[in-house]
Amino acid sequence: MQHILTRRTIRKYRQEDIAEDLLHRLLEEASHTQTMGNLQLYSVVVTRDKEMKARLAPAHFNQPMVTEAPVVLTICADFRRTTDWCLNRQADPGYDNFLSFINAASDALLFTQTFCNLAEEEGLGCCFLGTTVYMPQSIIDTLELPRLVMPVATITLGWPDEVPPMSDRLSVEAFVHQETYKAYTPDRIDDFYKTKEALEANIGFVKENGKETLAQVFTDCRYTRRDNEAMSTGLLEALKRQGFLPSSSF
């Protein structure tokens, strides 16, 4: 159990394949994670082909690990399979709605985290790509995802070829609330973020970006309002096309 305390995000991989039987076993073991109604509302698209990885790369801002990793996994919220099961068993499915997407996305993300934990215990390295929901339509088109299937997570997977520094984490007190949610006063914010802000690397980020605070690096450079609003529009449009939102919504 100490492994989770020393885990690292791996973006560089040895040019060594991952055996099919190992990957299959990890996927099967991960399928025993929690799931809503025991429906397993997810599907996983395994990408090994170089050309297919190259086609996926633009949706992930051409981050090099997408094409360099031996395996790329796209984990999808999937109500297509369950809907087809219902239709083939004289049942009337009602899963073309936003609540169903949330349920399926929760299942998919639970599966993803369990898979990552299992893979890392085997000595594999992985990187979770948050870019999956930034331009989902590109992924949908590339992987030919049908209605009621939506990409929610991407994992690059391989044998590590680096030992990067560990990421800093907030203290437990920063995110755990006893009984009710406790407001974050300026003094509490100062206390919870002073260690992060004092890290040499973060001080460097502030200087490199010509900002006054680390928070400004996030709001003005990394995750801007303009980008968030534009990508939110794209995400909503993709959810409509995939059948999880009515076309008249939003």
Buried (B, 14 or more C-beta within 10 A) or exposed (E): EEEEEEBBBBBBBEEEEBEEEEBEEBBEBBBEBEBBEEBBBBBBBBBBEEEBBEBBBEBBEEBEBBBBBBBBBBBBBBBBBBBEEBEEEEEEBEBBBEEBBEBBBBBBBBBBEBBBBBBBEEEBBBBBBEBBBBBBBBBBEBBEBEEBBBBBBBBBBBBBBEEEEEEEEEEEEBEEEEEEEEEEEEEEEEBBBEBBEEEEEBEEBBEEEEBEEBEBBEEBEEEEEEEEEEBEEBBBBBBBBBBBBEEEEE
